[in-house]
């Protein structure tokens, strides 16, 4: 494919041409339509719906989108979306429904925190709120991103009766993050061209949304800061707003949507990530662990983030209402352990791990028996059996922990079949999953140790 250079990297020619037009509009006042080339007066606020471009924007738009990485290759290929814009006087609200499936796997997995399984898709709902900023149709926009824990502002400027420019600067760093030209010059169509930049100083773990830290607990700098991140091209057609739910149903079927991501459904509401096929209990919102492969919500990693006062009664009630659900048994054990009530926690964890073969419970119970945490009875051989069973079911931390312990010789006296070849396989599988765990280098070193020792 023929590509052009834009801001130092190649992009799709259509994106390049529209982005070039955007740069011209920004840099050349002569290119602006009459009446739009002067700075607006923030002391005089005009309603947005007094301007033709905002009048045209109002309504529901259905489109397909492409995003390209800095090398000019597809980052996200041909995903679909719905955009509903409502303008009332000085107020603006836009709701976005975006759909990601197998063709957009990296984006799908990052958004769903790994909840989406092979062959499944994700529906992402995001919102923006804005209000008039001056007498020229400019708008201040509030962006809410609870998924990655930030909110910030964007200035949108009217540049003609058929075009607006969005400029978003990261609130934490002040760096330009997003630049977009929005064009409605062709009746019934909206075409957008955008460029994104790396505007965060530190790397973010896509599984948790938290800043990545190194072995010393220091945040990991993102070497890409300030450089181009993406170029995007959006093609949208105006559709009947009364058919919104019909369009959503069609996309959910097309993408086999099984996970829904709500990123700030209202300005004050937290984001929610959950499976649509699950019977979600309050215990799940309060006590799902982010690394549990059978969780049904995004989950919580840090024990300090768990509301024990609310979680303990919710999870005990969940077990009572559905005693055959191992997820609830594990979660009840988890929160009771955090509360220092190990005698109460152990029966729940044991039922989940031993009687119900639940891998996350097997790993946790193995950890308690290996370390004696909280006063648990130490027995490394019990831990070895539990971790091996969880590792055979593909649990990352069990694969890593049992292989590391074997290399350290901690399970030598324990009976059971734990072959060198099996340990090597566990390490190799763990390495494939280690990209955002902070353990990638350590696991690579363990693999090398195993090879040197002939394992």
Secondary structure in CASP SS format (residue, H / E / C, confidence):
PFRMAT SS
TARGET T0000
AUTHOR 0000-0000-0000
METHOD secondary structure of the structure
MODEL  1
X C 1.00
X C 1.00
X E 1.00
X E 1.00
X E 1.00
X E 1.00
X C 1.00
X C 1.00
X E 1.00
X E 1.00
X E 1.00
X E 1.00
X H 1.00
X H 1.00
X H 1.00
X H 1.00
X H 1.00
X H 1.00
X H 1.00
X H 1.00
X H 1.00
X H 1.00
X H 1.00
X H 1.00
X H 1.00
X H 1.00
X H 1.00
X C 1.00
X H 1.00
X H 1.00
X H 1.00
X C 1.00
X C 1.00
X C 1.00
X C 1.00
X C 1.00
X C 1.00
X C 1.00
X C 1.00
X C 1.00
X C 1.00
X C 1.00
X C 1.00
X C 1.00
X C 1.00
X C 1.00
X C 1.00
X H 1.00
X H 1.00
X H 1.00
X C 1.00
X H 1.00
X H 1.00
X H 1.00
X H 1.00
X H 1.00
X H 1.00
X C 1.00
X E 1.00
X E 1.00
X E 1.00
X E 1.00
X E 1.00
X E 1.00
X E 1.00
X E 1.00
X E 1.00
X E 1.00
X C 1.00
X C 1.00
X C 1.00
X C 1.00
X C 1.00
X E 1.00
X E 1.00
X E 1.00
X E 1.00
X E 1.00
X E 1.00
X E 1.00
X E 1.00
X E 1.00
X E 1.00
X E 1.00
X E 1.00
X E 1.00
X E 1.00
X E 1.00
X C 1.00
X C 1.00
X E 1.00
X E 1.00
X E 1.00
X E 1.00
X E 1.00
X E 1.00
X E 1.00
X E 1.00
X E 1.00
X E 1.00
X C 1.00
X H 1.00
X H 1.00
X H 1.00
X H 1.00
X H 1.00
X H 1.00
X H 1.00
X H 1.00
X H 1.00
X H 1.00
X H 1.00
X C 1.00
X C 1.00
X C 1.00
X C 1.00
X C 1.00
X C 1.00
X C 1.00
X C 1.00
X E 1.00
X E 1.00
X E 1.00
X E 1.00
X E 1.00
X E 1.00
X E 1.00
X E 1.00
X E 1.00
X E 1.00
X E 1.00
X E 1.00
X C 1.00
X C 1.00
X C 1.00
X C 1.00
X C 1.00
X C 1.00
X E 1.00
X E 1.00
X E 1.00
X E 1.00
X E 1.00
X E 1.00
X E 1.00
X C 1.00
X C 1.00
X C 1.00
X C 1.00
X E 1.00
X E 1.00
X E 1.00
X E 1.00
X E 1.00
X E 1.00
X E 1.00
X E 1.00
X E 1.00
X E 1.00
X E 1.00
X C 1.00
X C 1.00
X E 1.00
X E 1.00
X E 1.00
X E 1.00
X E 1.00
X E 1.00
X E 1.00
X C 1.00
X C 1.00
X C 1.00
X C 1.00
X C 1.00
X C 1.00
X E 1.00
X E 1.00
X E 1.00
X E 1.00
X E 1.00
X E 1.00
X E 1.00
X E 1.00
X C 1.00
X C 1.00
X C 1.00
X C 1.00
X C 1.00
X E 1.00
X E 1.00
X E 1.00
X E 1.00
X E 1.00
X E 1.00
X E 1.00
X E 1.00
X E 1.00
X C 1.00
X C 1.00
X C 1.00
X C 1.00
X E 1.00
X C 1.00
X E 1.00
X C 1.00
X C 1.00
X C 1.00
X C 1.00
X C 1.00
X C 1.00
X E 1.00
X C 1.00
X E 1.00
X C 1.00
X C 1.00
X C 1.00
X C 1.00
X C 1.00
X E 1.00
X C 1.00
X E 1.00
X C 1.00
X C 1.00
X C 1.00
X C 1.00
X C 1.00
X C 1.00
X E 1.00
X E 1.00
X E 1.00
X E 1.00
X E 1.00
X E 1.00
X E 1.00
X E 1.00
X E 1.00
X E 1.00
X E 1.00
X E 1.00
X C 1.00
X H 1.00
X H 1.00
X H 1.00
X H 1.00
X H 1.00
X H 1.00
X H 1.00
X H 1.00
X H 1.00
X H 1.00
X H 1.00
X H 1.00
X H 1.00
X H 1.00
X C 1.00
X C 1.00
X E 1.00
X E 1.00
X E 1.00
X E 1.00
X E 1.00
X E 1.00
X E 1.00
X C 1.00
X C 1.00
X C 1.00
X C 1.00
X C 1.00
X C 1.00
X C 1.00
X C 1.00
X E 1.00
X E 1.00
X E 1.00
X E 1.00
X C 1.00
X C 1.00
X C 1.00
X C 1.00
X C 1.00
X C 1.00
X H 1.00
X H 1.00
X H 1.00
X H 1.00
X H 1.00
X H 1.00
X C 1.00
X E 1.00
X C 1.00
X C 1.00
X C 1.00
X C 1.00
X C 1.00
X C 1.00
X C 1.00
X E 1.00
X C 1.00
X C 1.00
X E 1.00
X C 1.00
X C 1.00
X H 1.00
X H 1.00
X H 1.00
X C 1.00
X C 1.00
X H 1.00
X H 1.00
X H 1.00
X H 1.00
X H 1.00
X H 1.00
X H 1.00
X H 1.00
X H 1.00
X H 1.00
X H 1.00
X H 1.00
X H 1.00
X H 1.00
X C 1.00
X C 1.00
X C 1.00
X C 1.00
X H 1.00
X H 1.00
X H 1.00
X H 1.00
X H 1.00
X H 1.00
X H 1.00
X H 1.00
X H 1.00
X H 1.00
X H 1.00
X H 1.00
X H 1.00
X C 1.00
X C 1.00
X C 1.00
X H 1.00
X H 1.00
X H 1.00
X H 1.00
X H 1.00
X H 1.00
X H 1.00
X H 1.00
X H 1.00
X H 1.00
X H 1.00
X H 1.00
X H 1.00
X H 1.00
X C 1.00
X C 1.00
X C 1.00
X H 1.00
X H 1.00
X H 1.00
X H 1.00
X H 1.00
X H 1.00
X H 1.00
X H 1.00
X H 1.00
X H 1.00
X H 1.00
X H 1.00
X H 1.00
X C 1.00
X H 1.00
X H 1.00
X H 1.00
X C 1.00
X C 1.00
X C 1.00
X C 1.00
X H 1.00
X H 1.00
X H 1.00
X H 1.00
X H 1.00
X H 1.00
X H 1.00
X H 1.00
X H 1.00
X H 1.00
X H 1.00
X H 1.00
X H 1.00
X C 1.00
X C 1.00
X C 1.00
X H 1.00
X H 1.00
X H 1.00
X H 1.00
X H 1.00
X H 1.00
X H 1.00
X H 1.00
X H 1.00
X H 1.00
X H 1.00
X H 1.00
X C 1.00
X C 1.00
X C 1.00
X C 1.00
X C 1.00
X C 1.00
X C 1.00
X C 1.00
X C 1.00
X C 1.00
X C 1.00
X C 1.00
X H 1.00
X H 1.00
X H 1.00
X H 1.00
X H 1.00
X H 1.00
X H 1.00
X H 1.00
X H 1.00
X H 1.00
X H 1.00
X H 1.00
X H 1.00
X C 1.00
X C 1.00
X C 1.00
X C 1.00
X C 1.00
X C 1.00
X C 1.00
X H 1.00
X H 1.00
X H 1.00
X H 1.00
X H 1.00
X H 1.00
X H 1.00
X H 1.00
X H 1.00
X H 1.00
X H 1.00
X H 1.00
X H 1.00
X C 1.00
X C 1.00
X C 1.00
END
